Amino acid sequence: MPLRHSGKTVLVTGGASGIGLGIARRFLVDGANVAIVDLQAPLDVLEGSPLVLSGDATQEADMQDAVDKTVEAFGRLDIAVNNAGVIGIGPVADMDFAEWRRVVDTNIHSVFLGARAAARQMIAQGQGGSIINASSGAGRKGVANIAHYCASKSAIIMLTQAMSVELAPHRIRVNAYAPGHIETPFWGGISQGFARVTGKTPEQVVADFAASVPWGRFGTPADVAATVSWLASDEADYISGQTIAMNGAEFPT
């Protein structure tokens, strides 16, 4: 029996660590040709010989180059996962405009540029495709001290919906995923950031967030990757314009 994504090619931005690394690993297991674009090398060994590209997902030329090199290596692009993003911690009243722009510009621009480059390639191929964008539970529910992150992730949901309508005639599906609290290397910085603004210890911050999840644990990159792989598959052929949560029942869906 063929693997779920046998013969398909996927490009993952921010694929060197955390959720992106988990997504890349899952697509390799599912038989896809995988290309990763990131500013750093993968933090763990990936079996299956992915194409590893150095690039900044917020730069137009870098994203076009990533798509071009992916197609040069594998002949086509079927799936694009726009996963790259950043977070910052701090109250709006004390936030520098530069910090606001860092988070908002990085998160929104990287998704736009990745989705646009992928859409152009898929339209040219004429055989449809799947574009999947990284939102967050914080894009649906405001959270104190991460207003810029919430705003950017909410915008991605609307971008996803609009693109899904535009690209439907080309049979290109556009969806998003909205993780809740996922255990990744990001949590070192997140816990320290919330500790600064709340007066709690980083350990207490993590414990409080974990206690807020009805499922009783943080999610893992593999939890997110399983859903992303399914969204990209033929099994989800009639699903487009949706934002799918994996959150242990924490955020409203």
Buried (B, 14 or more C-beta within 10 A) or exposed (E): EEEBBEEBBBBBBBBBBBBBBBBBBBBBBBBBBBBBBBEEEBEEEBEEEBBBBBBBBBBEEBBBBBBEBBBEEBEBBBBBBBBBBBBBBBEEEEBEEEBBEBBBBBBBBBBBBBBBBBBEBBBEBEEBBBBBBBBBBBBBBEEEBBBBBBBBBBBBBEBBBEBBEEBBEBBBBBBBBBBBBBBBEBBEBBBEBBBBBBEBEBEBBBEEBBEEBEEEEBBBBEBBBBBBBBBBBEEBEEBBBBBBBBBBEBBEE
